[in-house]
Amino acid sequence: MDRATGVETISEGDEIEFLPQYRDRGDEKWKFIVLEVRGDRLLIQVANSPMRLKPTQTVKTDWCRKKL
């Protein structure tokens, strides 16, 4: 946890969830895992996708939080 902001620090391997204002319908069924932290952005992957090649995307850290 960042002592200055009180926000949980996101690291590689963490599971994240999108904040309500950035969530798409159906996001609750997907498990998003952080592959790489790139400053104010995260490279994430949908870990529980049935596809052989798992979908990945880059998102802003402001759009999500560490899932507890």
N, C-alpha and C positions, 0 to 999 in steps of 0.2 A: 504494500500500500504506500502511496506517495504521501509523506507526512504533510507536505505543504498544501496539497489539494484535498486529501482524504479520499482520493479515487484509487481503486484497485489497479495496479500496474498490470498491463497485458503483456504476456511473453509468448514465445514460440511454444506450441504444444497446448496452449490454453484453449478451452472451449469458450466461445463468445455467443452473445445474443444481441440482436439489434434493438435499439431503443424504440419505443412504440411509434414515434413519429417517422422512423426510417424503415419500419418493418413492412414487408409485403405479406399479403394474404397467403397463408400456408407455411410461412417461415418456421413456425413452431415445431413442425415435424422434421426439420433438418438439423443436423448436428454440425455446426460450423467450427472448424479447428484452425488456429493460426499457424501458418507455415513459416512466415517470415515477418518481422517487424521492420518497416521501412520509414523511420521517422514518424510522421503524423499519419501514416497509412499502414494497412495490414494486408498481407497476402493471405487469403483464407481459402479453405477447401471444404466442400460438403462431404463429410466423412461417411455418412450413411446412405449415399446415393447408390442405386443399383447399377449404375454405369461402370464399366471397367476403368475408363479414364474419368476420374472424379472432377466435377466442375470446380474451377478456381476463379477467384475474382479479387480485385484490389478494392478495399473500402477505407474510408477515413476513420481514424480512431474515435472521432467525435460521434460517429453513428452507432457505436456499440459499447458494450460493457462486458466484463468477464462474467461468465455464467457461474453462479455459486451452487 
